[in-house]
Amino acid sequence: EAKKKQRSCVSAWLPDKVVLNFEMLLSNSMSRCMRPLRQRLLPARSMTILSKQSGEEYKKQNYSERMKKTGRPVSPHVTIYSFPVTALTSITIRVTGMAMSVGCFGLGAIELAGGSGAAAATMEMIGNSGALVSAPAKFCVAFPLVYHYLGAVRHFVWDKYPDATLTTEQAKTASYGLVGGSLLVSGVMLIL
């Protein structure tokens, strides 16, 4: 009977869907009729208190030893996972973006350090130094630009038409197309 009175008191004070500041409302100075609500809404959680000695022992154990004691499996390292081609192409988009940033920074630094026209002269010197140097240099510029651009087109299509393009097989096909198309266009740019 006392519990019924307490519950009715709580329902009279608090509507069901009202969010309240529990720290203020449910303090120790509140009336007895609100304490059951506090116990239901803010249950106490059990805590493990470590002594200084057991804390030091815990720090000495490595992760694998601790998991053996608990019987839980140890998560494998990321290097053993086989990434899907879609993940690898997405990572490569980020890498090509960083490569282009580094290239632009390098050209800017050459221009600042060497004066007006220094970056253009450097690129002309690399272009005139023979096919063994100029072809890989062209590819190192062309591939990140083309790959990053085609990756942006792929993501635009995925964002615009997600229902039609984001199945696992279609994403895999688009990823292979991205790599193949980028290599093809970059190869054509080597000839030009």
C-alpha positions in Angstrom: 0.0 0.0 0.0 2.9 2.4 0.8 4.4 1.6 -2.7 1.1 2.5 -4.4 1.0 5.8 -2.6 4.6 6.5 -3.6 4.0 5.6 -7.3 0.9 7.8 -7.4 2.9 10.6 -5.9 5.6 10.2 -8.6 3.1 10.1 -11.4 1.4 13.2 -10.1 4.7 15.1 -10.1 6.3 13.8 -13.3 4.5 13.3 -16.7 5.8 10.3 -18.6 7.5 12.1 -21.5 9.2 15.0 -19.6 13.0 15.1 -19.6 14.3 16.6 -16.3 17.6 17.5 -14.8 17.9 14.4 -12.7 20.9 15.6 -10.7 18.9 18.6 -9.4 15.5 16.9 -9.0 16.7 13.6 -7.5 19.0 15.0 -4.9 19.2 13.6 -1.4 17.1 16.5 0.0 14.0 15.6 -2.0 10.9 14.1 -0.5 10.4 10.4 0.2 7.9 10.0 -2.6 10.6 10.8 -5.2 13.2 8.3 -4.0 11.6 5.2 -5.8 11.8 7.1 -9.0 15.4 7.8 -8.5 16.1 4.1 -7.9 14.2 3.1 -11.1 15.7 5.8 -13.3 19.3 6.0 -12.0 20.2 2.5 -10.9 23.5 2.1 -9.1 26.1 0.2 -11.1 28.5 -2.1 -9.5 32.1 -1.0 -9.5 35.4 -2.9 -9.1 37.7 -1.1 -6.7 41.3 -2.0 -7.3 43.9 -1.7 -4.5 47.2 0.0 -5.4 48.9 -3.3 -5.6 46.3 -5.0 -7.8 46.3 -1.9 -10.1 50.0 -2.2 -10.6 49.7 -5.9 -11.4 46.9 -5.1 -13.9 49.2 -2.6 -15.6 52.0 -5.2 -15.9 49.7 -7.6 -17.8 49.5 -7.1 -21.5 46.2 -7.2 -23.3 46.5 -10.8 -24.5 47.2 -12.1 -21.0 44.2 -10.3 -19.6 41.9 -11.7 -22.3 43.2 -15.2 -21.7 42.2 -14.9 -18.0 38.7 -13.7 -18.9 38.3 -16.3 -21.6 37.5 -13.7 -24.3 39.0 -14.0 -27.7 41.7 -11.5 -28.7 40.9 -9.3 -31.7 43.2 -10.0 -34.7 45.4 -7.3 -36.0 44.2 -5.2 -39.0 47.0 -6.6 -41.2 45.4 -10.1 -41.3 42.1 -8.9 -42.7 41.4 -9.1 -46.4 40.0 -5.7 -47.3 37.3 -5.6 -50.0 38.2 -3.8 -53.2 35.7 -1.1 -52.4 37.6 -0.3 -49.2 40.9 -0.3 -50.9 39.8 2.0 -53.7 38.3 4.4 -51.1 41.6 4.4 -49.2 43.4 5.1 -52.4 41.2 8.1 -53.1 42.4 9.6 -49.8 46.0 8.7 -50.6 45.8 10.4 -54.0 44.3 13.4 -52.4 47.2 13.7 -50.0 49.7 13.1 -52.8 48.2 15.9 -54.8 48.4 18.2 -51.7 52.1 17.3 -51.2 52.8 17.9 -54.9 51.1 21.3 -54.8 53.0 22.2 -51.7 56.3 21.1 -53.3 55.6 23.2 -56.4 54.7 26.2 -54.2 57.8 25.8 -52.2 60.0 25.6 -55.4 58.3 28.8 -56.7 58.8 30.6 -53.4 62.4 29.5 -53.0 63.5 29.9 -56.6 61.6 33.0 -57.6 59.1 33.6 -60.3 59.1 30.8 -62.9 61.1 28.3 -60.9 58.3 25.7 -60.7 57.7 25.9 -64.5 61.4 25.6 -65.2 61.6 22.6 -62.9 58.7 20.9 -64.7 60.2 21.7 -68.1 63.6 20.3 -67.0 61.9 17.0 -65.9 59.9 16.8 -69.1 63.1 17.3 -71.3 65.2 14.8 -69.4 64.2 11.7 -71.4 61.5 9.1 -71.4 63.0 7.2 -68.4 62.4 10.2 -66.2 59.6 12.1 -67.8 57.2 9.1 -68.3 57.1 8.1 -64.6 57.0 11.8 -63.6 54.0 12.3 -65.9 52.3 9.2 -64.5 52.9 10.4 -60.9 51.1 13.6 -61.7 48.4 12.1 -64.0 47.3 9.1 -62.0 46.4 10.9 -58.7 44.5 13.6 -60.6 42.6 11.2 -62.8 41.9 8.6 -60.0 40.8 11.3 -57.5 38.5 12.9 -60.1 37.0 9.6 -61.2 36.6 8.6 -57.5 34.7 11.9 -56.9 32.4 11.0 -59.9 31.8 7.5 -58.5 30.9 9.0 -55.1 28.6 11.6 -56.8 26.7 8.8 -58.6 26.5 6.7 -55.4 25.1 9.7 -53.5 22.7 10.7 -56.3 21.4 7.1 -57.0 22.1 5.0 -53.9 19.3 2.4 -54.5 20.5 1.7 -58.0 24.3 1.7 -57.4 25.1 0.6 -53.9 24.7 -3.1 -54.0 27.8 -5.1 -53.1 28.3 -6.3 -56.6 27.8 -2.9 -58.2 30.1 -1.2 -55.8 32.8 -3.9 -56.5 32.3 -3.4 -60.3 32.5 0.4 -59.9 35.7 0.0 -57.9 37.4 -2.2 -60.6 36.1 0.3 -63.2 37.7 3.2 -61.2 41.1 1.5 -61.1 41.0 0.4 -64.7 39.7 3.7 -66.0 42.3 5.6 -64.1 45.2 3.5 -65.4 43.9 3.7 -68.9 43.4 7.5 -68.9 46.8 8.0 -67.1 48.5 5.7 -69.7 47.0 7.8 -72.5 48.3 11.0 -70.9 51.8 9.5 -70.9 51.6 9.4 -74.7 50.5 13.1 -75.0 
